[in-house]
Amino acid sequence: MRNTITFAGRLPVLCMMTGVALASFATLSQAASDDYHLGVMDKLRIRVAEWQPADGSIKDWDVVGGDYTVGPGGTLSLPFLGDLPAAGKTTGEVAAEIGEQLRSKFALRNLPSASVEISEFRPVFLSGDIDKPGQYPYAPNLTVLKAVSLAGGLRRSDSGQRFARDFINAKGDEQVYDSQQSRLYARRARLLAEISNAKTIEIPVELKSVKNAPNLIESEAALMKSETERYQLQLKSLTDLKTMLQSEIESLAQKADTQQKQLELVSDNRDKMSKLTEQGITSSTRMLTLSQNSTDIQSTLLDIDTSSLRAKQDLSKAEQDEINLKNDWIADRTQDLQNTNAELEKLGFQLNTSRQLMSEAIAQSAEALQFDPNSKSATIKYTVVRDQGQGPKEISVDENTQLHPGDVIKVKSELLMQ
């Protein structure tokens, strides 16, 4: 069960050597205790020795020592000691437990010194959009990027498949549609401003994150200014025409009033002259002249009435033209707004289709991302599932994050929503 090595006459040296050995064991255990807690599938190398001060010998417990693996239940199965809990403990704690168990089991006077070293960490596991998902050995300072490299890197398409080409085509379509969509958002903002008679165009929410949004709005503002000025000139022309016609109507009314008064005077004179003519006091020639004057005034009044009626008709037409101009201004912009919304809806479907094609391409071959070096459309997302003592927890990480033994690394290529 145990071997004994005797060092007669070398007790001081042996004591010093044992002290060094014990110190070394303590140092290893302390370092492990500070840095690492054991888990299922960790492989351990255990050594046990017992110092016998009475005869100056070291007894090796070879039957207990050896290589062991932390089992699925989180225990170590040791000869004579049975199953010892190991998961969640440090190597120092396990070593101390082994020593205490041996002393208790065999009623030893001296506490055996156990050394527990990690010979192989439990592995890490990689899944998702990588070339070779599976289980890989853990090593200190292992990062996400190193682990992905062990698994062959990102998933690649099989020979003859053209997912990269599909990604490029879909990405090109997306860029064209995205540009058109931004311009339509700017146009819609301009139309809404024109319909509401706003002086300026506000940048819509959809363009807040678009770099060239100010340029798009500036271009639409220039167009709005040009169209508004033309519209205002047309309105002003109609207003001036209405003012002129109204003045003409008023002038004709005054002229008609003057002529009417003259007609009344001529009519009075004619009536008086008619009586004088009947009495033979004046000649009929004068009577005839008055009649002719009355006829001329009446004719002038008819011309004035005709001109006034024509001016009123022109005024009514100008007023109708003004109403039509305003209605057409609103109707044209409302129609343009409806067409713009329809185009935006169509572009939304086209963009969604392009992004689905891109997503499908990178899902089949994550290497397609190399054609998007600035990562504006797609990216690789890394998450780690790690047991932190209270059950597994998923953590977002990056390429440089250091892994822990037993971590499950999930690699997913995904499109960035814009």
Sequence and secondary structure as in RCSB ss.txt:
>XXXX:A:sequence
MRNTITFAGRLPVLCMMTGVALASFATLSQAASDDYHLGVMDKLRIRVAEWQPADGSIKDWDVVGGDYTVGPGGT
LSLPFLGDLPAAGKTTGEVAAEIGEQLRSKFALRNLPSASVEISEFRPVFLSGDIDKPGQYPYAPNLTVLKAVSL
AGGLRRSDSGQRFARDFINAKGDEQVYDSQQSRLYARRARLLAEISNAKTIEIPVELKSVKNAPNLIESEAALMK
SETERYQLQLKSLTDLKTMLQSEIESLAQKADTQQKQLELVSDNRDKMSKLTEQGITSSTRMLTLSQNSTDIQST
LLDIDTSSLRAKQDLSKAEQDEINLKNDWIADRTQDLQNTNAELEKLGFQLNTSRQLMSEAIAQSAEALQFDPNS
KSATIKYTVVRDQGQGPKEISVDENTQLHPGDVIKVKSELLMQ
>XXXX:A:secstr
  EEEE TT HHHHHHHHHHHHHHHHHHHHHHHHH    TT EEEEEEEEEETTTTEEEE TTT EEEE  TTSE
EEETTTEEEE TT  HHHHHHHHHHHHHHHHT SS  EEEEEEEE   EEEEESBSS EEE   TT BHHHHHHH
TTSB    TT  HHHHHHHHHHHHHHHHHHHHHHHHHHHHHHHHHTT SS    GGGTT TTHHHHHHHHHHHHH
HHHHHHHHHHHHHHHHHHHHHHHHHHHHHHHHHHHHHHHHHHHHHHHHHHHHHTTSS HHHHHHHHHHHHHHHHH
HHHHHHHHHHHHHHHHHHHHHHHHHHHHHHHHHHHHHHHHHHHHHHHHHHHHHHHHHHHHHHHH GGGGGG TT 
SSEEEEEEEEEE SSSEEEEEE TT B  TT EEEEEEEE   
